[in-house]
Each structure stands twice: as structure tokens, then as C-alpha cells.
Amino acid sequence: MATTLIENGTILTVDDFNTVHKSGYVLVEDDHIVKVGEGDADERTRDEASKIIDASLMAVMPGMINAHTHLFQSFLRGLADDKPLLKWLETAIWPVAKSMDSGNAGMAARLGILENIRGGATSVIDHQYIHTEPGVDDAVFSAAEDLGIRFRHAYGWADMNYHPTLQLTGDYIISELERLYHGWHGKANGRLTFEPAPLIPWGCSDETMLKTWELVKAWKVGNHIHVAETREEIEMNLKDRGNRHIEWLDSLGVLGPEMQLVHSVWLEDNELELVKKSGATVVHCPVSNMYLASGAARIPEMKDLGIHIALATDGPGSNNNQDMMETLKTTALLAKLSTLNAMALLPKDVIRFACRGGSHAFGQPQAIGSLEVGKKADIVLIDLDSPFAMPVHHADSAIVYNLGSASVDTVMVDGRILLEKKEFTDIDEEKLLSDARQSCSELFRRAGVAV
């Protein structure tokens, strides 16, 4: 049995009481947390620890959950800056994505996972909607398995009104969902999981929505969908179906605690009530919403209603990175600006969204999202000894308002240290970056896209 003792750090437990130990310790045995406390661990614990990490001048917090990204877009960042959503899809995403093969997808996923780890994310939900050839999704799963992150593969699908190369038939969608679920769900000590992920309301038929919902219920997994990202998309649904996005989901009977509602920018009061009643989770992507000029979600109101809120970067095609540290600050500031209320969200609220809210989106609130005995050892150490943050009066404030991904010092997932002293432990980062650069160049040549 391997034990790791993290000591002398400021421990942000993000438990039910937001307990903070100004100088405390966390003890890990294998893949679980077995002790959390104030002060020093007892002498026996120190003597028996296989490894001791000195977290002096550091914050120790739960790993953040990046509850929505598109890892394949790691190769597409910066291609279509300064465009609204639908134009961005037409000019940047579709032209290159249609030429992506399994090698490119796997390499882009590896690059994106490295970025997530460096940004303090220990868990990622990848809304993966590029299925250009057999094996693309398996390559993404393999990347997550190899690099050690906790990973939920959300199989994105559209069966109408979408790019012809990327649109799928209902029968093919069901077949691939069943193959990938049985082939990957629960692998790697449970780090790898799977769920269906209808892409957007205007690309998903009622018939296939209902068929995939049957699998969600049978498998007891989640369901992941973009909703109400832009006003234009709402108008499209009103014209074609006569209702708004949340109303449509409710009318189908698929609005429940399994649902992860990504963006949720343009929700009316009745829709907020439907979301609250359903127990669904809203996944907030503030940087992307600002980048695409989509709008500002009503996050403070959702918080007051008791709606589960998770945070995410969105894909690096519309962010243009996957830095959860940046997402923390942007979440707080956008809420203050959009409400003209300086106290709209506090640092502890934002960190809670990224950890506990993210655990609901990930479907594992009992296993991840806080530093508590019995939970998985997904832990991040943030270096507070920085001219950007000192003196640190409140660690949560420094994390949210002062520091960025460069301050992420150590990342542990499932008890395994992936990043230590700001260096990867088992990954040749320089080689991976070189391989990704070559793969991306090959993709763009094949796609006939000049940059």
C-alpha cells in the first residue's frame, strides 16, 4: 500500500462547510484520501508515509473538473477569432474537422489533456463530436488512459441540419454508443467513463433524442448537450418546434439530474424553474461566451435557486485555451459585470462551482470534488509564493483573482502524481508538443487549409 502525505499547506477542503485548514495535511493511501486535518500529522503517519510532499506556501485543493471541452479543437485554436458562433463553425471548425483522422484526434486529445493538467484540472468531460472514421473515439479514450486524467467521453452526435460529413444516422449513433460504452466505460480503475451527448437542439431529432435517453437511463450515465448558447439558436427552435431549448427537453421527458446543460445563457424565468426542479447541472463557459459574444448566463440567480453549476473552458477553438485557473477569475468578474453587483459571486463560490459543481456534472459527487476521507485522491497544489499573490491574506482569493496556470505546482489523479514541481513525472512534454505540431501540419495539408 502506497501512502502520500501532503503537509504544511493551506487546505481548502471544499466540503459542506467550506472548511479551510490554514496549515494542515492530507494523507492518501493508494487512490483514496484517508485523513485530512489541521496542524501536523502524527509521528507514526509521517514515519509510515511512502512519500512526503512539503506544501509550505501552497494551497492544497480538490482537482478541478473541466466540465465541457472539445479536445480535438486543440489543433484549431486561433483560426476564427472575432466571429459569432454559427459563422465560427462554418469558417473554422467544419473545414478542418471533416479531414481529421484517428491519429490527429488522438494527438490533439493528448495535447489538450496536457493543457488541462497544467491548468489544474484533474477531470475532463470531452464533448467529442468528430467521428470521421472508425477509431477516432477510441484514440481519444486511449489518450486519456495513457496520460492518467479522469475522463468522461461525451459522444457528441447530430442527425439533422448539420455539416454533411459530420452528421450521423440514428442507427449509427446507437450502434457506436453501445460499442463505446461496453468497450471503455469503467476502464482504468474507473477513471474512464462514457455518456451520450446530443450536440445542439437544432441538430438533434426528437426520435434519436428519445432513443439515446433510453440508454442513459439503462446505463445510469449522464447526458450532455449545448443549450441556449445564442439568441439565434433560440429563435431557430421557436420557429421549428414552437418552444425554447429547456422547454423542448422537458416536453420530451429528458430533463432530469442526468442532464448537463452547457452554456444556458439565454434562459427565461420559467426555464430556470424547470432546471431547478429537474436537478440538472448547468455548465458555465464564461470565456467562450465572451469570446463568441454569446452573452452572460444568469449564474448568480441560478446559484440562489440552488441549481448545480459547473465550470468549463469550452473547446480551445473558442476560448482559446483550456485553463481552468483563468476560468475561475472570468466567472467571478463576468457575474459582477453583468449584474453590476460586486458581491455577485465570491471566490469560495467560484471554487465550489469548479469542484463540487463539477463533480455533479461528472456524475460522481460522492467520489470527487472535495478533500474528504473516502474520496478519490484527485488533488492540486497551487504555489502561493509568487509576486503576483503575496502577501496571501485569503488563499481562495489568491487562487481566483491573482494566480494563473503557471502557479499549478502539483497534480495528483487517483493517487498518482502526474505533475510535480511544475514538471510532468511520466510524460515527455517536449516530444509530445513536437509530435502534436507535426500531426497538426499534416492535418492542415490534407484539409487544404492554409494558415
Disulfide bonds with the S-S distance in Angstrom:
none
